[in-house]
Amino acid sequence: MATWAGTEVSALNPLRAFWLTLAATFLLTLLLQLVPPGLLPGCAFFQDLIRYGKTKEGAPPRPAACRAFDVPKRYFSHFYIISVLWNGFLLWSLTHSLFMGAPFPHWLHGLLRILGTAQFRGGELALSAFLVLVFLWLHSLRRLFECVYVSVFSNAVIHAVQYCFGLVYYVLVGLTVLSQVPLDGRNVYVIGKNLLMQARWFHILGMMMFIWSSAHQYKCHVILSNLRKNKAGVVIHCNHRIPFGDWFEYVSSPNYLAELLIYISMAVTFGFYNLTWWLVVTYVFFNQALSAFLSHKFYKSKFISYPKHRKAFLPFLF
């Protein structure tokens, strides 16, 4: 790990600049939401842009112009279809290069160079990036399964800008992972030419964290889905109810907390020190914290009997 950690270029390459800007934007947005009402002028378009699903119900009245940009929330599945296909292709390309010695396509190699691909020699990064890309693909596949077979969508909507961003997001996340692979020309550089010799303890820890977080996120989505079904599993309504069980006993949006932990598990798999991926984690933190905060406000405003001990996002803290 230390062999190449000190040789990493500290320049703010395009990918780092993108994730840093995104993280800063959502941090600022979260801080604005924490300001007591009335201290800042309201903006219906801004509120409409940052909210989706049930949290739009707690927003200021929506002008007709905002409704023109509505996209059904059930289209979330499109994000994961794109991710499964695109990141599946990236995973196939990386696997083909690692185990068959095939070079990356010229266009993909050129794109990675523009984005700031790793030019290190040695270390655990090749195996780490491979595992993280596997995790990302499995995560997308599970979320696609949940969208199709588990979740019960109402007529809730998201903004068209959110929809377009979601389509691009997983493409950029996959490229971010692949850009961390050390290259020798168009080929992946593997020290000793044996990928398994790079296995370290943090790969095992990251894998265990990923499985644990994914299992809890799936369980939370099942709990939410069952709120709209009868005991026979038939959907009987699309109303909101207070969820109980698992991490819902501690926070209002444990599925968002699990999402953060999934990305942290990938940071662990990278060996804790990958700056680019920690910027991705920082963005995910503020993005999910914002969504959780708005959801928490919705629950508290809708249900008088909502558990007072529950926090929005982080147990006992926030």
C-alpha positions as CSV (number, residue, x, y, z in Angstrom):
1,M,0.0,0.0,0.0
2,A,2.7,2.5,0.9
3,T,4.7,1.6,-2.2
4,W,2.6,3.8,-4.4
5,A,0.4,5.8,-1.9
6,G,3.0,8.5,-1.7
7,T,3.4,8.8,-5.5
8,E,-0.2,9.7,-6.2
9,V,-0.6,12.9,-8.1
10,S,-2.3,15.4,-5.9
11,A,-3.5,17.6,-8.8
12,L,-7.2,18.4,-8.9
13,N,-8.0,16.4,-12.0
14,P,-11.4,16.7,-13.7
15,L,-13.0,13.8,-11.8
16,R,-11.8,15.2,-8.4
17,A,-12.9,18.7,-9.3
18,F,-16.4,17.3,-10.4
19,W,-17.0,15.4,-7.2
20,L,-15.6,18.2,-5.0
21,T,-17.9,20.7,-6.7
22,L,-20.9,18.3,-6.3
23,A,-20.2,17.7,-2.6
24,A,-19.8,21.4,-2.0
25,T,-23.1,22.1,-3.8
26,F,-25.1,19.6,-1.7
27,L,-23.4,20.8,1.5
28,L,-24.5,24.4,0.8
29,T,-28.0,23.1,-0.1
30,L,-28.2,21.2,3.2
31,L,-27.1,24.2,5.2
32,L,-29.7,26.4,3.5
33,Q,-32.4,23.9,4.5
34,L,-31.2,24.0,8.1
35,V,-31.7,27.8,8.3
36,P,-35.0,28.6,10.2
37,P,-37.9,29.4,7.8
38,G,-38.3,33.1,7.2
39,L,-34.7,34.1,7.5
40,L,-34.1,33.6,3.8
41,P,-36.3,34.3,0.8
42,G,-38.1,31.3,-0.5
43,C,-37.7,30.0,-4.1
44,A,-40.3,27.5,-5.3
45,F,-38.2,26.4,-8.2
46,F,-35.2,25.7,-6.0
47,Q,-37.3,23.7,-3.5
48,D,-38.8,21.8,-6.4
49,L,-35.4,21.0,-7.8
50,I,-34.0,19.5,-4.6
51,R,-37.0,17.5,-3.5
52,Y,-38.5,14.3,-5.0
53,G,-41.2,11.8,-4.1
54,K,-43.1,12.4,-0.9
55,T,-40.9,15.4,0.1
56,K,-42.5,17.5,-2.6
57,E,-45.7,17.3,-0.6
58,G,-44.0,19.3,2.2
59,A,-42.6,22.0,-0.2
60,P,-44.2,25.4,-1.0
61,P,-47.0,25.4,-3.5
62,R,-45.6,24.3,-6.9
63,P,-46.2,26.6,-9.8
64,A,-47.5,25.1,-13.0
65,A,-44.2,25.8,-14.7
66,C,-42.5,23.4,-12.2
67,R,-45.1,20.6,-12.9
68,A,-44.1,20.7,-16.5
69,F,-40.8,19.1,-15.5
70,D,-42.3,16.2,-13.6
71,V,-41.0,12.7,-14.3
72,P,-42.6,9.6,-12.6
73,K,-40.4,8.4,-9.6
74,R,-40.8,4.9,-10.8
75,Y,-38.4,5.8,-13.6
76,F,-35.7,5.3,-11.0
77,S,-35.3,1.9,-12.6
78,H,-33.8,3.6,-15.7
79,F,-30.8,4.6,-13.6
80,Y,-30.0,1.1,-12.7
81,I,-30.7,-0.3,-16.2
82,I,-28.0,2.2,-17.4
83,S,-25.7,1.3,-14.6
84,V,-26.0,-2.5,-15.1
85,L,-25.3,-2.2,-18.8
86,W,-22.6,0.5,-18.7
87,N,-20.8,-0.7,-15.6
88,G,-21.2,-4.3,-16.8
89,F,-19.3,-3.3,-19.9
90,L,-16.6,-1.6,-17.9
91,L,-16.3,-4.6,-15.6
92,W,-16.1,-6.9,-18.7
93,S,-13.3,-4.6,-20.2
94,L,-11.4,-4.6,-16.9
95,T,-11.8,-8.4,-16.5
96,H,-10.7,-9.0,-20.1
97,S,-7.6,-6.8,-19.5
98,L,-6.7,-8.3,-16.1
99,F,-7.0,-12.0,-17.0
100,M,-6.6,-12.1,-20.7
101,G,-4.1,-9.2,-21.2
102,A,-6.4,-7.4,-23.6
103,P,-5.8,-3.6,-23.9
104,F,-8.6,-1.2,-23.2
105,P,-10.3,0.2,-26.4
106,H,-8.6,3.4,-27.7
107,W,-11.7,5.5,-27.0
108,L,-12.0,4.2,-23.4
109,H,-8.3,4.7,-22.7
110,G,-8.4,8.2,-24.1
111,L,-11.4,9.0,-21.9
112,L,-9.8,7.7,-18.8
113,R,-6.6,9.8,-19.5
114,I,-8.8,12.9,-19.8
115,L,-10.5,12.2,-16.6
116,G,-7.3,11.6,-14.7
117,T,-6.6,7.9,-14.8
118,A,-4.0,6.5,-12.3
119,Q,-0.5,6.2,-13.7
120,F,1.0,4.4,-10.7
121,R,3.3,1.4,-10.8
122,G,2.5,-1.3,-8.3
123,G,0.3,-1.6,-5.2
124,E,-3.1,-3.0,-4.5
125,L,-5.1,-0.6,-6.7
126,A,-5.8,-3.0,-9.6
127,L,-7.5,-5.6,-7.3
128,S,-9.2,-2.8,-5.3
129,A,-10.7,-1.2,-8.4
130,F,-11.8,-4.6,-9.7
131,L,-13.6,-5.4,-6.5
132,V,-15.2,-2.0,-6.2
133,L,-16.5,-2.2,-9.8
134,V,-17.9,-5.7,-9.0
135,F,-19.6,-4.1,-5.9
136,L,-21.0,-1.3,-7.9
137,W,-22.4,-3.6,-10.6
138,L,-24.0,-5.9,-7.9
139,H,-25.4,-2.9,-6.1
140,S,-27.0,-1.6,-9.3
141,L,-28.4,-5.1,-10.2
142,R,-29.9,-5.4,-6.7
143,R,-31.5,-2.0,-6.9
144,L,-32.9,-2.8,-10.3
145,F,-34.4,-5.9,-8.9
146,E,-35.9,-3.9,-6.0
147,C,-37.4,-1.3,-8.4
148,V,-39.1,-4.0,-10.5
149,Y,-40.1,-6.6,-7.9
150,V,-40.0,-5.0,-4.4
151,S,-40.8,-1.3,-4.4
152,V,-44.4,-0.1,-4.6
153,F,-44.3,3.3,-6.4
154,S,-47.1,5.8,-6.1
155,N,-47.7,8.7,-8.5
156,A,-44.8,10.6,-6.9
157,V,-42.5,12.5,-9.2
158,I,-39.0,13.7,-9.6
159,H,-37.7,16.7,-11.4
160,A,-36.5,16.2,-15.0
161,V,-33.1,17.6,-14.0
162,Q,-32.8,14.9,-11.3
163,Y,-33.8,12.3,-13.8
164,C,-31.1,13.4,-16.3
165,F,-28.5,13.6,-13.5
166,G,-29.4,10.1,-12.4
167,L,-28.9,8.8,-15.9
168,V,-25.4,10.3,-16.0
169,Y,-24.4,9.6,-12.4
170,Y,-23.7,5.9,-12.6
171,V,-21.8,6.4,-15.9
172,L,-19.5,8.8,-14.1
173,V,-19.2,6.6,-11.0
174,G,-18.1,3.7,-13.1
175,L,-15.6,5.7,-14.9
176,T,-14.3,7.1,-11.6
177,V,-13.7,3.5,-10.4
178,L,-12.0,2.5,-13.6
179,S,-9.8,5.6,-13.6
180,Q,-8.2,4.3,-10.4
181,V,-6.7,1.3,-12.2
182,P,-2.9,1.7,-12.8
183,L,-2.2,1.5,-16.5
184,D,0.8,0.6,-18.5
185,G,-0.2,2.1,-21.8
186,R,-3.6,0.7,-22.6
187,N,-3.1,-2.4,-20.4
188,V,-3.7,-2.8,-16.7
189,Y,-0.5,-2.9,-14.7
190,V,-0.4,-5.7,-12.1
191,I,2.6,-6.1,-10.0
192,G,4.0,-9.6,-10.2
193,K,1.4,-10.3,-12.9
194,N,-0.7,-12.1,-10.3
195,L,-3.8,-10.3,-9.2
196,L,-4.6,-12.5,-6.2
197,M,-1.2,-11.8,-4.7
198,Q,-2.6,-8.2,-4.1
199,A,-5.3,-9.4,-1.7
200,R,-5.1,-7.6,1.6
201,W,-7.1,-7.5,4.9
202,F,-9.0,-4.4,3.9
203,H,-10.4,-6.2,0.8
204,I,-12.1,-8.7,3.2
205,L,-13.3,-5.9,5.5
206,G,-14.7,-3.9,2.6
207,M,-16.5,-6.9,1.2
208,M,-18.0,-7.7,4.6
209,M,-19.2,-4.1,5.0
210,F,-20.7,-4.1,1.5
211,I,-22.7,-7.3,2.1
212,W,-23.8,-6.1,5.6
213,S,-24.9,-2.6,4.3
214,S,-26.6,-4.0,1.2
215,A,-28.6,-6.5,3.3
216,H,-29.9,-3.8,5.6
217,Q,-30.8,-1.6,2.7
218,Y,-32.7,-4.4,1.1
219,K,-34.5,-5.1,4.3
220,C,-35.5,-1.4,4.7
221,H,-36.9,-1.3,1.2
222,V,-38.9,-4.5,1.9
223,I,-40.3,-2.8,5.1
224,L,-41.3,0.3,3.1
225,S,-42.9,-1.9,0.4
226,N,-44.9,-4.0,2.9
227,L,-46.5,-0.8,4.3
228,R,-48.6,-0.7,1.1
229,K,-49.5,-4.4,1.0
230,N,-51.8,-6.7,3.0
231,K,-50.6,-9.9,4.6
232,A,-51.1,-11.8,1.3
233,G,-48.6,-9.4,-0.3
234,V,-51.2,-7.6,-2.4
235,V,-50.8,-3.9,-2.9
236,I,-53.8,-2.2,-1.3
237,H,-52.9,1.5,-1.2
238,C,-50.1,3.9,-2.0
239,N,-50.3,6.0,1.2
240,H,-47.5,6.8,3.6
241,R,-47.3,5.1,6.9
242,I,-44.8,5.1,9.8
243,P,-42.2,2.4,9.2
244,F,-40.9,0.3,12.1
245,G,-38.2,-2.4,12.4
246,D,-34.5,-2.8,11.7
247,W,-32.7,0.6,11.4
248,F,-36.0,2.5,11.2
249,E,-36.0,2.3,15.0
250,Y,-33.1,4.8,15.0
251,V,-33.4,7.0,11.8
252,S,-36.2,8.0,9.4
253,S,-34.2,7.0,6.3
254,P,-32.1,4.0,7.0
255,N,-32.0,3.2,3.3
256,Y,-30.1,6.4,2.8
257,L,-27.7,5.6,5.7
258,A,-27.1,2.1,4.1
259,E,-26.3,3.8,0.8
260,L,-23.6,5.9,2.5
261,L,-22.2,2.8,4.2
262,I,-22.1,1.0,0.9
263,Y,-19.9,3.7,-0.6
264,I,-17.8,3.8,2.6
265,S,-17.3,0.0,2.1
266,M,-15.9,0.7,-1.3
267,A,-13.5,3.3,0.2
268,V,-12.3,0.6,2.6
269,T,-11.8,-1.7,-0.3
270,F,-9.6,0.9,-1.9
271,G,-7.5,0.8,1.2
272,F,-8.9,3.8,3.0
273,Y,-6.6,6.3,1.3
274,N,-8.0,6.9,-2.2
275,L,-8.7,10.6,-2.3
276,T,-10.9,10.5,-5.4
277,W,-13.2,8.0,-3.9
278,W,-13.4,9.8,-0.6
279,L,-14.7,12.8,-2.6
280,V,-17.4,10.5,-4.0
281,V,-18.2,9.4,-0.5
282,T,-18.4,13.1,0.6
283,Y,-20.9,13.8,-2.1
284,V,-23.0,10.8,-1.2
285,F,-23.0,11.8,2.4
286,F,-24.3,15.3,1.8
287,N,-26.7,14.1,-0.9
288,Q,-28.2,11.4,1.3
289,A,-28.2,13.7,4.4
290,L,-30.3,16.3,2.5
291,S,-32.8,13.7,1.3
292,A,-33.0,12.2,4.8
293,F,-33.5,15.6,6.4
294,L,-36.4,16.4,4.0
295,S,-38.0,13.0,4.6
296,H,-37.7,13.5,8.3
297,K,-39.5,16.8,8.1
298,F,-42.2,15.2,6.0
299,Y,-42.8,12.4,8.6
300,K,-42.8,14.8,11.5
301,S,-45.3,17.1,9.8
302,K,-47.6,14.3,8.7
303,F,-47.7,12.1,11.8
304,I,-48.3,13.6,15.2
305,S,-47.4,10.3,16.8
306,Y,-44.0,10.0,15.0
307,P,-41.3,8.6,17.3
308,K,-39.5,11.6,18.9
309,H,-36.3,9.7,19.5
310,R,-35.7,9.0,15.8
311,K,-33.1,11.1,14.0
312,A,-33.1,11.9,10.3
313,F,-29.9,10.2,9.0
314,L,-27.3,9.4,11.6
315,P,-28.4,7.5,14.8
316,F,-28.4,9.7,17.9
317,L,-26.7,12.6,16.0
318,F,-28.6,14.0,13.1
